[in-house]
Amino acid sequence: MQTLRRIIGIGTIAAATFALAACGSDGDKGSSATSSATSSSAAKASAQPTFGQLPAQPTGAECTADDIVVVGGFGAAPKITIPDTCTAPTQLVVKDLVAGSGPGAVAGQPLTMNYTLITWSDKKKLDSSFDRGKPFQLTLGAGQVIPGWEQGLVGVQAGARRLLIIPPNLGYGAGGNGIKPNETLVFVTDAVTVGK
């Protein structure tokens, strides 16, 4: 019964609003102002999530390396902030935040890397060799790491701090491997050594 009363009440208010809007003339500035204010209020109301709905996801452009905020220098555990104003990149993004020196890494070379991993969807730290106090060792191009690292660490120099934003197809994909399926990964890596 209460639901029926609410529906009738809403219908009555809507009919009254329509009747008032129809009474105004084309030259009536007050009617025009009321109409645009009502449209504006309706637009604002529709933009707000209602109970039980999730807020809209960002619809802006894809994030770039410059949108990711990394605080801390080489050798220090980085603090990484992913913005809410852009979407996850669909291509591998690579940027040196601190320049290294010496020859760049090529396939077949051993690397010693420190890293911190942040997952895009929840913006939380998932793993960090800095926290463990033990760098990670790998041979570049030997299939020991995800494709995003294999591709993203080519050319890295000793002493470089490099940002890698890795889309799911170059990370753990739909399988997840302990990570949410189709997760975008954000790594800040420090090249402790490159080569022997």
HUSUL-V301235 format. One record per pair of residues at least 6 apart in sequence whose C-alpha atoms are under 6 Angstrom apart, sorted by the first residue. I is the first residue (numbers start at 1). GAP is how many residues later the second one is. D is the distance in Angstrom with one decimal. If there is no record, write none. Layout:
# HUSUL-V301235
i=I gap=GAP d=D
i=I gap=GAP d=D
This chain:
# HUSUL-V301235
i=24 gap=7 d=5.7
i=49 gap=6 d=5.4
i=58 gap=27 d=6.0
i=58 gap=28 d=5.9
i=60 gap=26 d=4.9
i=61 gap=25 d=5.4
i=62 gap=24 d=5.3
i=62 gap=25 d=4.6
i=62 gap=26 d=5.7
i=62 gap=27 d=5.1
i=63 gap=23 d=5.1
i=63 gap=24 d=5.6
i=63 gap=25 d=5.9
i=63 gap=26 d=5.8
i=68 gap=13 d=5.9
i=68 gap=14 d=5.3
i=69 gap=11 d=5.7
i=69 gap=12 d=5.0
i=70 gap=9 d=5.6
i=70 gap=10 d=4.6
i=71 gap=7 d=5.6
i=71 gap=8 d=5.1
i=72 gap=6 d=5.0
i=74 gap=87 d=5.8
i=77 gap=53 d=5.6
i=90 gap=77 d=5.5
i=92 gap=73 d=5.8
i=92 gap=74 d=5.1
i=93 gap=71 d=5.7
i=93 gap=72 d=4.9
i=94 gap=69 d=5.7
i=94 gap=70 d=4.9
i=95 gap=67 d=5.6
i=95 gap=68 d=5.2
i=96 gap=65 d=5.8
i=96 gap=66 d=4.3
i=97 gap=64 d=5.4
i=97 gap=65 d=5.5
i=98 gap=62 d=5.2
i=98 gap=63 d=4.8
i=99 gap=61 d=4.8
i=100 gap=57 d=4.8
i=100 gap=58 d=5.2
i=100 gap=59 d=4.3
i=100 gap=60 d=3.9
i=101 gap=56 d=5.4
i=101 gap=57 d=5.8
i=102 gap=55 d=5.9
i=104 gap=51 d=4.0
i=104 gap=52 d=5.0
i=104 gap=53 d=4.7
i=105 gap=49 d=5.3
i=105 gap=50 d=4.5
i=105 gap=51 d=5.3
i=106 gap=48 d=5.7
i=107 gap=33 d=4.9
i=107 gap=34 d=4.7
i=108 gap=31 d=5.9
i=108 gap=32 d=5.4
i=108 gap=33 d=5.9
i=109 gap=30 d=5.5
i=109 gap=31 d=5.6
i=109 gap=86 d=5.1
i=110 gap=28 d=5.7
i=110 gap=29 d=4.2
i=110 gap=85 d=5.1
i=111 gap=26 d=5.7
i=111 gap=27 d=5.4
i=111 gap=82 d=5.7
i=111 gap=83 d=4.8
i=112 gap=24 d=5.6
i=112 gap=25 d=4.5
i=112 gap=80 d=5.3
i=112 gap=81 d=5.1
i=113 gap=22 d=5.4
i=113 gap=23 d=5.1
i=113 gap=77 d=5.5
i=113 gap=78 d=4.8
i=113 gap=79 d=5.4
i=114 gap=15 d=5.5
i=114 gap=21 d=4.7
i=114 gap=75 d=5.6
i=114 gap=76 d=5.0
i=115 gap=13 d=5.6
i=115 gap=14 d=5.5
i=115 gap=73 d=5.5
i=115 gap=74 d=4.2
i=116 gap=11 d=5.9
i=116 gap=12 d=4.2
i=116 gap=71 d=5.6
i=116 gap=72 d=5.4
i=117 gap=8 d=5.7
i=117 gap=9 d=5.7
i=117 gap=10 d=5.2
i=117 gap=69 d=5.7
i=117 gap=70 d=4.6
i=118 gap=6 d=5.3
i=118 gap=7 d=4.4
i=118 gap=8 d=5.7
i=118 gap=68 d=5.1
i=119 gap=66 d=5.0
i=120 gap=64 d=5.3
i=120 gap=65 d=5.9
i=129 gap=6 d=5.6
i=141 gap=9 d=5.8
i=146 gap=25 d=5.5
i=147 gap=23 d=5.0
i=148 gap=18 d=5.6
i=148 gap=22 d=4.8
i=148 gap=23 d=5.9
i=158 gap=33 d=5.1
i=158 gap=34 d=5.8
i=158 gap=35 d=5.2
i=158 gap=36 d=5.3
i=159 gap=32 d=5.4
i=159 gap=33 d=5.9
i=160 gap=30 d=5.8
i=160 gap=31 d=5.5
i=161 gap=28 d=5.5
i=161 gap=29 d=4.4
i=162 gap=26 d=5.8
i=162 gap=27 d=5.2
i=163 gap=24 d=5.8
i=163 gap=25 d=4.6
i=164 gap=22 d=5.8
i=164 gap=23 d=5.1
i=165 gap=20 d=5.8
i=165 gap=21 d=4.6
i=166 gap=18 d=5.7
i=166 gap=19 d=5.0
i=167 gap=17 d=4.7
i=168 gap=14 d=4.8
i=168 gap=15 d=5.4
i=168 gap=16 d=5.3
i=173 gap=9 d=4.8
i=174 gap=7 d=4.4
i=174 gap=8 d=4.9
i=175 gap=6 d=5.7
